[in-house]
Amino acid sequence: MIFLQDMHVVVFGTFDLLHAGHIYMLKEARALGLRLTIILAQDGCVRIIKGAYPVHNQMERKELLEHIDLVDA
């Protein structure tokens, strides 16, 4: 039997200009499972999807996300 607490949750996003809505979403995602992994959109992908490059490049966005205790990987 699989319980929600045993699940590995994965979210995808840009996470540019990190704000309270991002943190809320990460808290909600984290509550769904044992581990939370973020797949971070690459700069070129962000440009295609949103029509402009992000304010912070992907390395800066990765650095910010690594300092959020909710995130495992």
C-alpha positions in Angstrom: 0.0 0.0 0.0 1.3 3.5 -0.9 0.7 6.4 1.4 0.9 10.0 0.3 3.7 10.6 2.9 5.9 8.1 1.0 5.6 10.0 -2.3 8.3 12.0 -4.1 6.8 15.3 -5.2 8.3 17.1 -8.3 7.4 20.6 -9.3 8.5 22.6 -12.4 8.9 26.4 -12.5 10.8 29.5 -13.4 11.0 30.8 -9.8 12.2 34.2 -11.0 11.7 37.0 -8.5 10.8 34.5 -5.8 7.8 35.6 -3.8 5.3 34.5 -1.1 3.2 32.7 -3.7 6.1 30.5 -4.6 6.7 29.7 -1.0 3.1 28.8 -0.4 3.1 26.5 -3.4 6.3 24.8 -2.2 4.7 24.3 1.2 1.6 22.8 -0.3 3.7 20.5 -2.6 6.0 19.5 0.3 2.9 18.5 2.4 2.0 15.9 -0.3 5.1 13.7 0.1 8.3 12.8 1.8 10.6 14.5 -0.7 10.3 17.7 -2.8 12.3 18.1 -6.0 12.2 21.3 -8.2 12.9 21.2 -11.9 14.1 24.7 -12.7 13.4 26.1 -16.2 16.4 27.0 -18.2 16.9 30.6 -19.3 16.2 29.8 -23.0 13.1 27.9 -22.1 11.8 30.8 -20.0 12.4 33.1 -23.0 10.3 30.8 -25.3 7.5 30.4 -22.8 7.3 34.0 -21.4 8.8 36.0 -24.3 11.7 37.4 -22.3 14.7 36.2 -20.3 14.3 35.9 -16.6 15.6 38.8 -14.4 17.8 36.3 -12.5 19.7 33.7 -14.6 19.2 30.0 -13.9 22.3 29.8 -11.7 21.1 32.7 -9.5 17.6 31.1 -9.3 19.1 27.8 -8.4 21.1 29.4 -5.6 18.0 31.0 -4.1 16.1 27.8 -4.2 18.9 25.9 -2.5 18.4 28.1 0.6 14.7 27.1 1.0 14.5 24.3 3.7 11.3 22.9 2.0 13.3 21.7 -1.0 15.3 18.4 -1.0 16.7 18.6 -4.5 
